[in-house]
């Protein structure tokens, strides 16, 4: 019986946890459904930036003379019309994973990293109608970023004073635009976070929180199946092993102060809860006498033994005052009880 009470306790809390997340899934799913195909406000203000130059017009520094460890690959890029070597020391699956790079001026062979003034110039070019807009000074930031959960590399950020609080994020080494973020995209990121349960900000749906939630959902199903088995299968087994029919008289006092006498003609090892129910006396219960809710309370002789289920659901003070659970005792154990309800007049 203790095991059944424990399963019932965890089943209720797991049901609450799962229900909350299911409602979140429902709400975020409706959001994605209603916003699908809507106009991307970022596209209205973002425009491509041309960095290219003519390789034939410059003399490139020999790669073999670069004072750098041997890379996995070398890439020639342009930034604001100037050529640069990017030496790659890893090749992650996505550019937002940690990048191991070095950048060198392709003309001089000297290490290079873009500066704030150059970043500001690129941001101006990337924002449509920038001449009519005020932009903040570029700031070099390290992850994590509240706007871009999955980004794991340092970025420059330039804030734009527009209606949607746009922020422009640029590569920390090259200054190339990584992404635009505004209030619309921030809301979408929040909805993705809620939908994929990415509360740790991993930027992925394959993380430990959702794994734990999946296990909790399995436990909820298992505990529900176990409680259903106890309520129906075990109850039927108990019915098949009932004692012979006999008569038993029980004196009942209801919450109106009226006293009634009931004579039961049934199995004496029936629970008091079901015996009363058979005589149209329905005590409060959520588990229908399965012993998991602790609602079917009666008041009787304090000498009546206390079961483990009652110890789990009732306070010591209530037990000392004779409060017991009707589902935990048989007809033959009780001779007089108080119940918290008015008895039907027909049974008086």
C-alpha positions in Angstrom: 0.0 0.0 0.0 2.9 2.4 0.7 4.2 1.7 -2.8 0.8 2.7 -4.2 0.7 5.9 -2.2 4.3 6.7 -3.4 3.3 6.1 -7.0 0.3 8.3 -6.7 2.3 11.1 -5.2 4.9 11.1 -8.0 2.2 10.5 -10.7 0.4 13.8 -9.7 3.6 15.9 -9.8 4.8 14.3 -13.0 1.4 15.0 -14.5 1.6 18.6 -13.5 5.1 18.9 -15.0 4.1 17.3 -18.3 0.9 19.2 -18.5 2.7 22.6 -18.2 5.1 21.7 -21.0 2.3 20.4 -23.2 0.5 23.7 -22.9 3.7 25.5 -23.8 4.1 23.3 -26.9 0.5 24.0 -27.8 1.0 27.8 -27.5 4.3 27.9 -29.3 3.0 25.6 -32.0 0.0 27.9 -32.6 2.5 30.9 -32.8 4.6 29.2 -35.5 1.4 28.2 -37.4 0.0 31.7 -37.4 3.3 33.5 -38.2 4.4 31.1 -41.0 5.0 33.0 -44.1 4.8 36.4 -42.5 7.1 39.2 -43.7 10.6 39.0 -42.2 11.2 42.5 -40.9 14.9 41.9 -40.9 14.9 41.6 -44.7 13.3 45.0 -45.0 16.4 46.7 -43.5 19.3 44.4 -44.3 21.2 44.6 -47.6 24.3 42.8 -48.8 27.8 44.3 -48.4 30.3 44.0 -51.2 33.9 43.5 -49.8 35.5 42.2 -53.0 38.6 43.4 -54.8 40.7 42.6 -57.8 43.4 40.0 -57.0 45.3 40.9 -60.1 45.8 44.5 -58.8 47.5 43.5 -55.6 50.7 41.7 -54.8 50.0 38.9 -52.3 52.4 37.9 -49.5 53.7 34.4 -50.0 51.8 31.9 -47.9 55.0 29.9 -47.2 56.5 32.9 -45.5 53.7 33.4 -43.0 54.9 33.1 -39.4 52.1 30.8 -38.3 51.5 27.1 -37.5 50.5 25.0 -40.4 46.7 25.3 -40.9 44.2 22.7 -42.1 43.2 25.1 -44.8 43.7 28.7 -46.0 41.1 31.0 -47.3 41.5 34.3 -49.1 38.8 36.8 -48.1 38.2 40.5 -48.7 37.1 43.1 -46.1 36.3 46.6 -47.3 38.3 46.0 -50.5 41.4 44.7 -48.7 42.6 41.1 -49.0 43.3 38.9 -46.0 44.4 35.3 -45.4 42.2 33.3 -43.0 44.1 30.2 -41.6 41.7 27.6 -40.4 42.8 25.2 -37.6 39.5 23.3 -37.3 36.5 22.7 -39.5 33.3 22.5 -37.3 30.0 21.4 -38.7 28.5 24.8 -38.2 30.1 28.3 -38.2 28.5 29.0 -34.8 30.6 26.3 -33.2 33.9 27.4 -31.7 36.2 28.5 -34.5 40.0 28.3 -34.4 41.4 30.8 -36.9 44.1 33.3 -37.5 43.8 36.3 -39.9 46.8 37.9 -41.7 47.0 40.8 -44.0 47.5 39.3 -47.5 49.7 42.2 -48.6 52.1 42.4 -45.6 51.8 39.0 -43.9 51.1 40.6 -40.6 48.5 39.4 -38.1 45.3 41.3 -38.5 41.9 41.8 -36.7 39.3 44.2 -37.7 38.9 47.4 -35.6 35.8 49.3 -34.3 35.9 52.0 -37.0 35.9 49.4 -39.8 33.1 47.5 -38.1 31.0 50.7 -37.9 31.6 51.3 -41.6 30.4 47.8 -42.5 27.3 48.1 -40.3 26.4 51.3 -42.1 26.7 49.6 -45.4 24.7 46.6 -44.3 21.7 48.6 -43.0 19.4 50.0 -45.6 18.8 53.8 -45.4 21.5 54.0 -42.7 22.0 57.8 -43.3 18.7 58.5 -41.6 19.4 56.2 -38.6 21.5 56.5 -35.4 23.8 53.6 -34.7 25.8 52.9 -31.5 29.5 52.4 -31.3 30.6 48.8 -32.0 31.2 46.7 -29.0 33.2 43.4 -29.0 31.3 40.8 -27.0 32.0 37.2 -25.9 29.4 34.4 -25.7 26.9 33.7 -24.5 24.5 36.0 -26.4 20.9 36.5 -25.3 20.0 37.2 -28.9 21.8 34.2 -30.4 21.8 31.2 -28.1 23.7 28.9 -30.3 26.6 31.3 -31.1 29.8 30.2 -29.4 32.3 32.8 -30.9 33.0 36.4 -30.0 31.1 39.0 -32.1 30.9 42.7 -32.7 27.5 44.2 -32.0 26.1 47.5 -33.3 22.7 48.7 -32.0 20.4 50.6 -34.3 18.0 53.2 -33.0 14.9 52.1 -35.0 11.4 51.0 -34.2 12.3 47.3 -33.7 15.6 47.8 -31.8 17.7 46.1 -34.4 21.2 44.8 -33.5 23.8 43.9 -36.1 26.3 41.2 -35.2 29.6 40.9 -37.1 32.5 38.5 -37.1 35.0 39.4 -34.4 38.0 38.8 -36.8 36.8 39.7 -40.3 33.9 42.1 -39.7 31.6 40.1 -42.0 27.9 40.4 -41.0 26.8 37.3 -39.1 23.2 38.2 -38.5 20.6 40.9 -37.9 18.4 40.6 -34.8 15.3 42.7 -33.8 12.3 42.4 -31.5 10.5 40.2 -34.0 13.4 37.7 -34.2 13.9 37.9 -30.4 10.3 36.8 -29.9 10.8 34.0 -32.4 14.0 32.9 -30.5 12.0 32.9 -27.3 9.3 30.7 -28.8 11.9 28.3 -30.2 13.5 28.1 -26.7 10.2 27.3 -25.1 9.2 24.8 -27.9 12.4 22.9 -27.8 12.8 23.3 -24.0 16.2 24.9 -24.6 16.2 26.5 -21.2 20.0 26.1 -20.8 20.6 28.0 -24.0 22.4 25.3 -25.9 20.9 26.3 -29.2 19.9 22.7 -29.9 16.9 20.4 -29.2 19.1 17.5 -28.3 20.1 18.4 -24.7 19.8 17.0 -21.2 16.6 18.9 -20.2 14.5 17.4 -23.0 16.0 13.9 -22.2 15.0 14.2 -18.6 11.6 15.4 -19.6 11.2 12.3 -21.9 12.1 10.1 -19.0 9.6 11.9 -16.8 6.9 11.3 -19.4 7.7 7.6 -19.5 7.5 7.5 -15.7 4.2 9.2 -15.8 2.8 6.6 -18.2 4.3 3.8 -16.2 2.9 5.1 -12.8 -0.5 5.7 -14.4 -0.6 2.2 -15.8 0.4 0.8 -12.4 -2.3 2.8 -10.6 -4.9 1.7 -13.1 -3.8 -1.9 -12.6 -4.2 -1.5 -8.8 -7.5 0.1 -9.1 -9.2 -2.4 -11.4 -7.3 -5.7 -11.6 -6.3 -6.0 -8.0 -9.7 -4.8 -6.9 -11.4 -7.6 -8.9 -9.0 -10.1 -7.4 -9.9 -8.9 -4.0 -13.6 -9.2 -4.9 -13.1 -12.9 -5.9 -11.7 -13.7 -2.5 -14.3 -12.0 -0.4 -15.6 -13.5 2.9 -19.1 -14.9 3.1 -22.0 -12.5 3.3 -23.0 -11.4 6.8 -24.9 -8.7 8.5 -23.2 -5.8 10.3 -24.8 -2.8 11.9 -23.0 0.6 11.8 -24.0 3.8 13.6 -23.4 7.0 11.6 -23.5 10.6 12.8 -23.5 13.1 10.0 -22.5 16.8 9.9 -26.0 17.8 10.8 -25.7 16.0 14.1 -28.3 13.4 13.0 -27.6 9.8 14.0 -28.4 6.9 11.6 -28.1 3.2 11.8 -27.2 1.2 8.7 -27.3 -2.6 8.5 -24.9 -4.0 5.9 -25.7 -7.3 4.3 -22.5 -8.0 2.4 -18.9 -9.2 2.7 -17.4 -8.2 6.0 -14.0 -7.7 4.5 -15.4 -5.1 2.1 -13.8 -1.7 2.6 -16.0 0.7 4.6 -15.8 3.2 1.7 -17.4 0.8 -0.8 -19.9 -0.5 1.8 -21.1 3.0 2.4 -21.2 3.7 -1.3 -23.4 0.7 -1.8 -25.9 2.3 0.6 -25.8 5.7 -1.3 -23.4 7.3 1.2 -20.6 8.7 -1.1 -17.6 10.0 0.8 -15.3 12.5 -0.9 -12.7 10.7 -3.0 -10.6 11.2 -6.1 -9.3 7.7 -6.4 -12.6 5.8 -5.8 -11.3 4.0 -2.7 -7.9 3.0 -4.2 -6.1 4.5 -1.2 -4.1 7.2 -3.0 -5.9 10.5 -2.4 -6.6 10.6 1.3 -10.0 12.3 0.9 -12.5 9.7 2.3 -12.1 10.8 6.0 -14.2 9.6 8.8 -14.0 10.0 12.6 -14.2 6.9 14.8 -12.7 5.2 17.8 -9.1 6.3 18.3 -8.2 2.6 19.1 -8.8 1.7 15.4 -5.4 0.7 14.0 -3.6 3.3 11.8 -2.5 2.0 8.4 0.7 3.2 6.5 -1.6 5.0 4.0 -3.2 6.9 6.8 0.1 7.8 8.2 1.1 9.2 4.8 -2.0 11.3 4.3 -3.2 12.3 7.8 -1.5 14.5 10.4 -0.6 13.1 13.8 -3.1 15.5 15.4 -5.9 14.2 13.1 -5.0 10.6 13.8 -5.0 11.2 17.6 -8.5 12.7 17.2 -9.8 9.5 15.6 -9.7 10.6 11.9 -9.3 7.6 9.6 -9.7 6.8 5.9 -12.8 4.7 5.1 -11.0 2.9 2.2 -8.4 1.5 4.7 -10.8 -0.3 7.0 -13.4 -3.1 6.6 -17.0 -3.1 7.7 -16.3 -5.5 10.6 -13.7 -3.1 12.1 -16.1 -0.2 12.7 -19.3 0.1 14.8 -19.8 3.9 15.0 -18.4 6.7 12.8 -18.9 10.4 12.1 -18.9 11.5 8.5 -18.4 15.1 7.1 -21.7 15.1 5.1 -25.5 14.9 5.5 -27.0 11.4 5.2 -29.7 10.8 2.6 -33.1 11.0 4.4 -34.2 7.8 2.7 -31.5 6.0 4.6 -32.2 7.6 8.0 
